[in-house]
């Protein structure tokens, strides 16, 4: 395996998306991800060298704002997981 020049690497063109037999599903998944999380990751906030006590309140708020779309999807999912069986039980047990 040839590593090339490690101190001064040469970069080629970027990665290409692999071909897919289901382009409709891929397009739908990417559309959903762009809808849920349109903002880029705030990389400046992530520092693996600092401890948990060094995080500022603004940093945590900005990271939660970044993850807001996924948090809303999780809340809707949990609500449906609890609500659908409860409504089904009410329909089965309390038929008029």
Secondary structure, 3 states (H helix, E strand, C coil): CCCCCCCCCCCCCCCCCCCCCCHHHHHHHHHHHHHHCCCCCCHHHCCCCCCHHHCCHHHHHHHHHHCHHHHHHHHHHHHHHHHHHHHHHHHHHCCC
